[in-house]
Amino acid sequence: QTEYQRYQLNHQIYGSLAWPQVEVLSRGHGNRLVMASIWLQRRCESAVIRWFPKDEAGLLLGIVVGLQQHISDKFSQSLNNTSTTHIIVASGYNATIIVTAVLAVTSSLKRRVSIALVLIILIGYVALSGFNPSMIRAAIMAGIAILAQVTGRQKMAMHILFLSGAAMLMINPLWIFDTS
């Protein structure tokens, strides 16, 4: 299997057409949550592109929501040369920043309210990042770790990782082939 074939399997692409004839039969019948997340992501993307220079906008969009198409070839090559390409991927580090920031901002609230807000904002961030597998895994892990704290159980990283992996594979078994 080539890398592209694995990519297709991960994204549930089972075929392709060279020059398809496309006709829109109806609108508004898709998954509303996915449609809303795409709309929000595009709004953020256009705002960042409007406010920042090209490479800075590309870097910010890569770090925050995992969009990499706005990074110039020259800047991308610089990231490759310095082995820092991983910073332009939305992942567990982003989830950690969000959890830490929201917990700090809501520290004056009741613990359960604060944790509920963290989980809601984390789910929103996963939607904003386009439901990519690395962010889903990070959100599941963070959610399990937070809920373990609420219930007074010690968190064990390996158990949380395995639970997250199992949950992800129940959502989409083809994610087992995803690099993240």
Summary of the structure (lengths in Angstrom):
residues: 180
radius of gyration: 18.6
end to end distance: 18.0
largest distance: 58.1
contacts: 453
relative contact order: 0.10
helix: 68%
strand: 0%
